Amino acid sequence: KVFLFFIANLAFEASEHDLIELFGSFVNGDLPPDATIVRAEDGRSKGFGFVTLSTDAEAQNAINSLNDTDLFGRTIVVRMGNKRN
């Protein structure tokens, strides 16, 4: 299974690399996190994105640890999306 997270209230300067680094500290297995920031046609961030993790334990730990925390001066929102097989 793959656990998808919705990450909201991202600072415009936040990158996919920043999210991978942030969520990477919760990975216990072999599959690293993947991240996508949704961007407008001009390439500017829309302020939200998605991250995937591979286990339920990683997912719960990431939500409990990262929701309502600061990233580049903004309080991010971390919510569970859909589980994908």
C-alpha positions as CSV (number, residue, x, y, z in Angstrom):
1,K,0.0,0.0,0.0
2,V,1.0,3.6,-0.5
3,F,-0.3,6.3,1.8
4,L,-1.0,9.7,0.2
5,F,-0.9,12.9,2.2
6,F,-2.4,16.3,1.3
7,I,-0.1,19.1,2.5
8,A,-1.7,22.6,2.6
9,N,-0.5,26.1,3.4
10,L,2.9,25.5,1.9
11,A,5.2,28.6,1.5
12,F,5.7,29.4,-2.1
13,E,9.4,28.8,-1.8
14,A,8.9,25.2,-0.5
15,S,10.1,22.6,-3.0
16,E,9.5,18.9,-3.6
17,H,13.0,18.3,-2.2
18,D,12.0,20.1,1.0
19,L,9.0,17.9,1.5
20,I,11.0,14.7,0.7
21,E,13.6,15.7,3.3
22,L,10.9,16.6,5.9
23,F,8.9,13.4,5.4
24,G,12.0,11.2,4.9
25,S,12.7,11.3,8.6
26,F,9.6,9.1,9.1
27,V,10.6,6.4,6.7
28,N,11.6,3.1,8.3
29,G,11.5,0.9,5.2
30,D,13.2,0.8,1.8
31,L,10.8,3.0,-0.1
32,P,11.6,6.7,0.1
33,P,8.9,9.3,0.2
34,D,7.8,11.0,-3.0
35,A,6.4,14.5,-3.2
36,T,4.6,16.7,-5.7
37,I,3.8,20.4,-5.3
38,V,0.9,21.6,-7.4
39,R,1.9,24.5,-9.6
40,A,0.2,27.1,-11.7
41,E,0.9,27.3,-15.4
42,D,3.6,29.9,-14.7
43,G,5.4,27.4,-12.5
44,R,4.6,29.1,-9.2
45,S,3.4,27.0,-6.3
46,K,-0.3,27.0,-5.5
47,G,0.6,26.4,-1.8
48,F,-0.3,22.7,-1.6
49,G,1.1,19.4,-2.6
50,F,1.1,15.6,-2.0
51,V,3.5,13.2,-0.3
52,T,3.5,9.4,-0.4
53,L,4.8,7.0,2.3
54,S,4.7,3.2,2.3
55,T,3.5,2.1,5.7
56,D,0.7,2.8,8.1
57,A,3.1,3.4,11.0
58,E,5.1,6.0,8.9
59,A,1.8,7.7,7.9
60,Q,0.5,8.0,11.4
61,N,3.8,9.2,12.8
62,A,4.2,11.8,10.1
63,I,0.6,13.2,10.6
64,N,1.0,13.3,14.4
65,S,4.5,15.0,14.2
66,L,4.0,17.4,11.3
67,N,0.5,18.6,11.3
68,D,0.3,22.3,12.5
69,T,4.1,22.7,12.4
70,D,6.2,25.5,10.9
71,L,7.8,25.1,7.5
72,F,9.4,28.3,6.1
73,G,7.3,30.5,8.4
74,R,4.0,28.9,7.6
75,T,1.9,26.5,9.6
76,I,1.4,23.5,7.4
77,V,-1.6,21.2,7.4
78,V,-1.0,17.5,6.9
79,R,-4.0,15.3,6.2
80,M,-4.3,11.7,5.1
81,G,-5.5,11.3,1.5
82,N,-6.4,8.0,-0.1
83,K,-4.6,4.7,0.3
84,R,-3.4,3.3,-3.0
85,N,-2.5,-0.3,-3.7
